[in-house]
Amino acid sequence: MTDEDTHLVLERLLRLRDRREPLVAQIAEWVGVGIIEGRLEPGQDLNSVDLSRRFDTSRTPVREALMLLEQEGLVEMKARRRPRVAAPSPQDIRDIYQVRKRLLSMLAGLLVERAEDEELGELRTRVERMRKLADAGDVDAYFWSHVLLQERMTEIVGNATLKQILDSLALRTLMLRHLSLTRAGRLARSIDDQERLLQAVEERDGELASALIAGATVRALRAMEEQLEQDASAPQRKPVRRRRAAS
């Protein structure tokens, strides 16, 4: 997993190719990756003056970038208040994951029906690489590899409507999905889930595959809720810098 892969994911989900202002896209990507990977925490202020200095620009491109992220649910902008990282409520999170569980169950069932053997071989290679990242404890690289794995699954399935709905939730869930992986033991459990899911798909067991991905989604939600509770009860601290965001 490279910074270029991360860039391509954000470029597509934020539709950055449609923007004529490269600097707006660059700022939106930098802030977006920071939010998703946890360097910019929920509720944290986003100082437009500091951002304009970082990117050596006026505040106008910064504001446009933050407005773009607001549309995708990553940033909150209210009158007479500084922009800040969005902080979804526990109920919002549960609602998102309830919908996501149903959609991914459908995805798994369709994958069993439609994937060619060659495509399953490609997915197997991806999962084997993810196992190495999980064993190495590389949360960020594993996370983005997992994002790309699910994107590839939706491409193989070829259901444009399902892909569109999953994409509409993607940016709202990426931060939450990354957070769940920071919980102790979650990387190992996640890769075990991916290997079991792929085996069920290879065996053409649609019912089992759907059940497995639904169970994995529920476990991810529980891990994230536990991590949020732990973070809320811990003393305030500066976020740990794990990897520099794309610039």
C-alpha positions in Angstrom: 0.0 0.0 0.0 1.5 3.3 -1.1 0.6 7.0 -0.7 -0.4 6.9 -4.3 -3.1 4.3 -3.5 -4.4 6.4 -0.7 -4.4 9.4 -3.1 -6.4 7.5 -5.6 -9.0 6.4 -3.1 -9.6 9.9 -1.8 -9.5 11.4 -5.3 -12.3 9.1 -6.4 -14.5 9.4 -3.3 -14.1 13.2 -3.1 -14.4 13.5 -6.9 -11.2 15.6 -6.9 -10.6 15.1 -10.6 -13.7 17.2 -11.2 -12.2 20.2 -9.5 -10.3 22.8 -11.4 -8.4 24.1 -8.4 -5.5 21.7 -7.7 -4.7 23.4 -4.4 -8.3 22.9 -3.1 -8.0 19.2 -3.9 -4.6 19.0 -2.2 -5.8 20.6 1.0 -9.0 18.5 1.0 -6.9 15.3 0.6 -4.4 16.3 3.3 -7.1 17.1 5.8 -9.3 14.1 4.8 -6.4 11.6 5.3 -5.6 13.3 8.7 -9.2 12.8 9.8 -9.5 9.3 8.6 -6.2 8.1 10.1 -6.8 9.8 13.4 -4.2 12.6 13.5 -7.1 15.1 13.4 -9.5 13.9 16.1 -13.3 14.2 16.3 -14.2 17.6 17.6 -10.8 19.1 17.0 -10.7 22.6 15.6 -9.4 23.2 12.1 -7.6 26.5 12.1 -7.9 28.0 8.6 -5.1 30.4 9.3 -2.7 27.6 10.2 -3.8 25.6 7.1 -3.3 28.6 4.8 0.2 29.0 6.1 0.9 25.2 5.7 -0.1 25.4 2.0 1.2 28.9 1.4 -2.1 30.2 0.2 -5.0 32.5 1.1 -7.9 31.3 3.3 -10.2 31.0 0.3 -8.9 27.6 -1.0 -8.8 26.3 2.6 -12.4 27.2 3.1 -13.4 25.6 -0.2 -11.6 22.4 0.8 -13.3 22.3 4.2 -16.7 22.9 2.6 -16.0 20.0 0.3 -15.2 17.8 3.3 -18.3 19.1 5.1 -20.5 17.8 2.2 -19.0 14.3 2.8 -19.6 14.4 6.6 -16.0 14.7 7.7 -16.0 18.4 8.8 -18.6 20.5 10.6 -18.9 24.2 9.8 -21.2 26.4 11.8 -21.8 30.2 11.8 -19.5 32.1 14.1 -17.6 29.0 15.0 -14.3 27.6 13.8 -14.5 24.6 11.5 -13.9 21.3 13.3 -13.6 17.6 12.6 -17.0 16.0 12.6 -17.9 14.0 15.7 -20.8 11.6 14.9 -23.0 10.6 17.8 -23.1 7.0 19.0 -26.6 6.6 17.5 -25.4 8.0 14.1 -22.6 5.5 14.2 -24.9 2.6 15.0 -27.3 3.7 12.2 -24.4 3.8 9.7 -23.2 0.4 10.6 -26.6 -1.1 10.5 -27.0 0.0 6.9 -23.4 -1.0 6.1 -24.0 -4.5 7.4 -26.9 -5.1 5.1 -25.1 -3.7 2.1 -22.0 -5.8 2.7 -24.1 -8.9 3.2 -25.6 -8.3 -0.2 -22.1 -7.7 -1.7 -20.8 -11.0 -0.3 -23.7 -12.9 -1.8 -23.3 -11.3 -5.2 -19.6 -11.9 -5.1 -20.2 -15.7 -4.7 -22.5 -15.6 -7.7 -20.5 -13.5 -10.1 -16.7 -13.7 -9.3 -14.6 -15.7 -11.8 -11.9 -18.0 -10.6 -9.2 -15.7 -11.8 -10.8 -12.8 -9.9 -10.9 -14.9 -6.7 -7.2 -15.6 -7.2 -6.6 -11.8 -7.3 -8.6 -11.4 -4.1 -6.6 -14.2 -2.5 -3.3 -12.4 -3.3 -4.6 -9.2 -1.8 -5.6 -11.0 1.4 -2.3 -12.7 1.7 -0.6 -9.3 1.5 -3.0 -8.0 4.2 -2.0 -10.9 6.4 1.7 -9.7 6.3 0.6 -6.1 7.1 -1.5 -7.3 10.0 1.3 -9.5 11.4 3.6 -6.5 11.2 1.1 -4.3 13.1 0.9 -1.7 10.3 -2.6 -0.3 11.0 -2.5 2.4 8.3 -1.3 0.2 5.4 -3.6 -2.7 6.4 -6.6 -0.3 6.6 -6.1 1.2 3.1 -5.5 -2.3 1.7 -8.8 -3.4 3.2 -10.5 -0.4 1.7 -9.1 -1.3 -1.7 -10.1 -4.9 -1.2 -13.7 -4.0 -0.7 -13.6 -1.6 -3.6 -12.3 -4.4 -5.8 -15.1 -6.7 -4.6 -17.7 -4.1 -5.6 -16.1 -3.8 -9.1 -16.1 -7.6 -9.6 -19.8 -7.7 -8.5 -20.6 -5.1 -11.1 -23.8 -3.7 -9.4 -23.6 0.0 -10.1 -26.4 0.9 -7.7 -24.9 -1.1 -4.8 -21.5 0.6 -5.5 -23.1 4.0 -5.6 -24.7 3.5 -2.2 -21.6 2.1 -0.6 -19.6 5.1 -2.0 -22.1 7.5 -0.5 -21.3 6.0 3.0 -17.6 5.5 2.4 -16.1 8.7 3.6 -18.4 8.8 6.6 -17.3 5.3 7.6 -13.5 5.4 6.8 -12.7 7.3 10.0 -14.8 4.9 12.0 -13.3 1.8 10.3 -9.7 3.0 10.9 -10.6 3.7 14.6 -11.9 0.2 15.1 -8.6 -1.2 13.9 -6.6 0.7 16.5 -8.1 -1.4 19.3 -5.8 -4.0 20.7 -6.2 -7.4 18.9 -8.3 -6.0 16.1 -5.8 -6.4 13.3 -5.5 -10.1 14.0 -9.3 -10.5 14.2 -9.9 -8.5 11.1 -7.5 -10.5 8.9 -8.9 -13.7 10.3 -12.4 -12.5 9.2 -11.1 -11.6 5.7 -9.6 -15.1 5.3 -12.7 -16.9 6.4 -14.9 -14.7 4.1 -12.7 -15.4 1.1 -12.7 -19.1 1.8 -16.5 -19.1 1.9 -16.6 -17.2 -1.4 -14.1 -19.6 -3.0 -16.4 -22.5 -1.8 -19.4 -20.7 -3.4 -21.3 -20.6 -0.1 -23.3 -17.4 -0.4 -25.2 -17.8 2.8 -22.1 -18.3 4.9 -20.2 -15.5 3.1 -23.0 -13.0 3.9 -23.2 -14.1 7.5 -19.4 -13.8 7.9 -19.2 -10.3 6.6 -22.2 -9.2 8.7 -20.5 -10.7 11.8 -17.2 -8.9 11.0 -19.1 -5.6 10.6 -20.7 -6.0 14.0 -17.4 -6.8 15.6 -15.8 -3.8 14.0 -18.7 -1.6 15.4 -18.2 -3.0 18.9 -14.5 -2.5 18.8 -14.9 1.1 17.7 -17.5 1.8 20.4 -15.1 0.4 23.0 -12.3 2.5 21.7 -14.5 5.7 21.7 -15.4 5.0 25.3 -11.8 4.5 26.3 -10.7 7.7 24.5 -13.5 9.6 26.2 -12.4 8.5 29.7 -8.7 9.0 29.1 -6.9 12.3 29.9 -6.7 14.7 26.9 -3.6 14.2 24.9 -2.1 15.0 21.6 -2.8 12.5 18.8 0.0 10.1 18.0 1.7 10.8 14.7 1.9 7.4 12.9 2.4 8.4 9.2 2.6 11.6 7.3 -0.5 12.4 5.4 -0.3 12.8 1.6 0.6 16.3 0.6 
